Every structure is written in structure tokens, then in C-alpha cells.
Amino acid sequence: MSDKTTQLPLDIAFKKRLIVYCKQLQEDSYAQATKAMIETQAEANAYGPPKDRYDGFRNQQLRKGQLIEKQAAAALSNIKALNLIDDQIRDCADFGALLHTDKLVYFVAIGIGLVKFESLDIAVISPNVPVFSVMKGLKTGETFTFNGVFYAIRQII
């Protein structure tokens, strides 16, 4: 069985490119949300004033707009969090760390899930997820178990 996590060298340059990639994903998400907000407002304007106090379409547009605003705000918040990450090598699993384990590469930054980056699957996780609470503070060479799966930390950047 080949180990996909060893196909590329993981170094500071890789981490910098990953941060730029994650920022781009969030900027794209923000742009899509902004476009959707404009479209939602245009639909509401084309519909005209509310027909009555319980106008279903108008209420639906309002809820849709609020949801989109939350998505845009989350994308901006994620960009701000990514901007806080420096390019220093970490000595333990903490915010901003890139952890190369024997099974998966984790990037502790924002919660966007599994992303494909330079032919690697990278789990981009928030420091608020359960797996991070298990790995927090661990160093290269240490191990942890999550959901019955054993992980060995090979490298932390």
C-alpha cells in the first residue's frame, strides 16, 4: 500500500502555497456569496413591494439573503484567520501547523474540510474540531488515536 502523504516534500514553501490556495478558496466563496446577494436583491426588487404582511416570497428572499450574508461573513473571517498564520516552523500541533501523519496531512487553520492540493489530500481543520483536541500540543514522533484510528506524526511545519 503506497502512502500518498510522502509523494511531495512538505516544507515552508509548500505551506505558503497552501495558505495562498486556502485564501483563494475563501476569496472565491466570498465573491460567489456577494454575487448571490446581488441576485437575491434583484429578484426581490423585481417582485415589487410586499403584497401583505405574510408575503411568503418576500420572507423567503429575506431568509435567503441572511443565509448568504452569513456565508460571506464566514469567508471574510476565514481570510482574516489565514492572514494570522506566519511562515515559521512549528514545534508542536497548534494553530497554523501543518501536520504530516502516516495517514493524512492536516492543516490547522480554518474548517473547510478535505481539499486536493498539489496531488495531496489535505484536511484543513479548525482548532475547534474534536480531532484537534486530541492532537493539540503533540510533537513530531508522537502518536494519537482518533475514532479508533492510530496516527503517527512524521513532521510538523
C-alpha positions as CSV (number, residue, x, y, z in Angstrom):
1,M,0.0,0.0,0.0
2,S,1.5,3.3,-1.0
3,D,1.5,6.3,1.3
4,K,0.1,9.3,-0.5
5,T,1.4,11.7,2.1
6,T,5.0,11.1,1.1
7,Q,4.7,12.0,-2.6
8,L,5.7,15.6,-2.1
9,P,8.2,17.3,0.2
10,L,6.4,19.2,2.9
11,D,8.3,22.4,3.7
12,I,7.7,26.1,4.4
13,A,7.3,26.8,0.7
14,F,4.6,24.1,0.4
15,K,2.9,25.6,3.5
16,K,3.0,29.1,2.0
17,R,1.5,27.8,-1.3
18,L,-1.2,26.0,0.7
19,I,-2.1,29.2,2.7
20,V,-2.4,31.1,-0.6
21,Y,-4.6,28.3,-2.0
22,C,-6.9,28.4,1.0
23,K,-7.2,32.2,0.9
24,Q,-8.1,31.9,-2.8
25,L,-10.8,29.4,-2.0
26,Q,-12.2,31.7,0.6
27,E,-12.0,34.8,-1.7
28,D,-13.9,32.8,-4.3
29,S,-16.5,31.8,-1.7
30,Y,-16.9,35.5,-0.7
31,A,-17.2,36.5,-4.4
32,Q,-19.9,33.9,-5.0
33,A,-21.8,35.0,-1.9
34,T,-21.6,38.6,-2.9
35,K,-22.9,37.8,-6.4
36,A,-25.7,35.7,-4.9
37,M,-26.7,38.6,-2.5
38,I,-26.9,40.9,-5.6
39,E,-29.1,38.4,-7.4
40,T,-31.3,37.9,-4.4
41,Q,-31.8,41.6,-4.0
42,A,-32.6,42.0,-7.7
43,E,-35.2,39.2,-7.5
44,A,-36.8,41.0,-4.5
45,N,-36.8,44.3,-6.3
46,A,-38.3,42.8,-9.5
47,Y,-41.1,41.2,-7.4
48,G,-42.0,44.6,-6.1
49,P,-43.3,45.7,-2.7
50,P,-44.7,43.1,-0.2
51,K,-48.2,42.0,-1.1
52,D,-49.2,41.7,2.6
53,R,-47.6,41.2,5.9
54,Y,-47.2,37.5,5.4
55,D,-45.8,37.6,1.9
56,G,-44.2,34.2,1.5
57,F,-41.9,35.1,-1.4
58,R,-40.6,38.2,0.3
59,N,-39.9,36.3,3.5
60,Q,-38.1,33.6,1.6
61,Q,-35.9,36.1,-0.1
62,L,-35.2,37.7,3.3
63,R,-34.1,34.4,4.8
64,K,-32.0,33.5,1.7
65,G,-30.3,36.9,1.9
66,Q,-29.5,36.4,5.6
67,L,-28.0,33.0,4.9
68,I,-25.9,34.3,2.1
69,E,-24.7,37.2,4.3
70,K,-23.6,34.6,6.9
71,Q,-21.6,32.7,4.3
72,A,-19.9,35.9,3.1
73,A,-19.0,36.9,6.7
74,A,-17.6,33.4,7.3
75,A,-15.4,33.6,4.2
76,L,-14.1,37.0,5.4
77,S,-13.5,35.6,8.9
78,N,-11.6,32.7,7.4
79,I,-9.4,35.0,5.3
80,K,-8.6,37.0,8.4
81,A,-7.6,33.8,10.3
82,L,-5.4,32.7,7.4
83,N,-3.7,36.1,7.5
84,L,-2.7,35.4,11.1
85,I,-0.6,32.3,10.2
86,D,3.1,33.1,9.9
87,D,5.6,31.1,8.0
88,Q,7.6,29.9,11.0
89,I,8.2,26.1,11.6
90,R,6.0,24.9,14.4
91,D,7.4,22.6,17.1
92,C,4.0,21.2,18.1
93,A,0.5,20.8,16.8
94,D,-1.2,24.2,17.2
95,F,-3.0,26.8,15.1
96,G,-1.1,27.3,11.8
97,A,0.7,24.0,12.0
98,L,0.9,21.6,9.0
99,L,1.0,18.1,10.4
100,H,2.2,15.3,8.2
101,T,0.9,12.0,9.7
102,D,1.3,8.5,8.4
103,K,-2.3,8.6,7.1
104,L,-3.2,12.2,6.3
105,V,-1.8,15.7,6.2
106,Y,-3.6,18.1,8.5
107,F,-3.5,21.9,8.3
108,V,-4.8,23.5,11.5
109,A,-6.3,26.8,10.3
110,I,-9.9,27.1,9.2
111,G,-12.6,24.5,8.9
112,I,-13.1,23.8,5.2
113,G,-12.5,20.1,5.2
114,L,-10.6,17.9,2.8
115,V,-9.0,19.8,-0.1
116,K,-7.0,18.5,-3.0
117,F,-3.8,20.5,-3.2
118,E,-0.8,19.6,-5.4
119,S,-2.0,16.0,-5.7
120,L,-2.3,15.6,-1.9
121,D,-5.5,15.4,0.1
122,I,-5.1,17.9,3.0
123,A,-7.6,18.1,5.9
124,V,-7.9,21.8,6.5
125,I,-9.3,21.9,10.0
126,S,-10.3,24.4,12.6
127,P,-8.8,24.4,16.1
128,N,-12.3,23.8,17.3
129,V,-12.8,20.3,15.9
130,P,-12.6,17.2,18.0
131,V,-9.5,15.7,16.2
132,F,-7.5,18.8,17.0
133,S,-8.3,18.5,20.7
134,V,-6.6,15.0,20.5
135,M,-3.5,16.2,18.6
136,K,-3.0,19.6,20.3
137,G,0.5,20.1,21.7
138,L,1.9,16.9,20.2
139,K,5.3,16.9,18.6
140,T,7.0,15.1,15.7
141,G,7.3,11.4,16.5
142,E,4.4,11.3,18.9
143,T,1.1,9.5,18.2
144,F,-2.6,9.9,18.8
145,T,-5.8,7.9,18.2
146,F,-9.0,9.4,16.9
147,N,-12.2,7.5,16.2
148,G,-10.3,4.2,16.7
149,V,-7.6,5.2,14.1
150,F,-4.0,5.4,15.1
151,Y,-1.9,8.2,13.7
152,A,1.9,8.8,13.9
153,I,3.1,12.4,13.4
154,R,6.0,12.3,11.0
155,Q,6.6,16.0,10.6
156,I,5.2,19.4,11.8
157,I,5.8,22.5,9.8
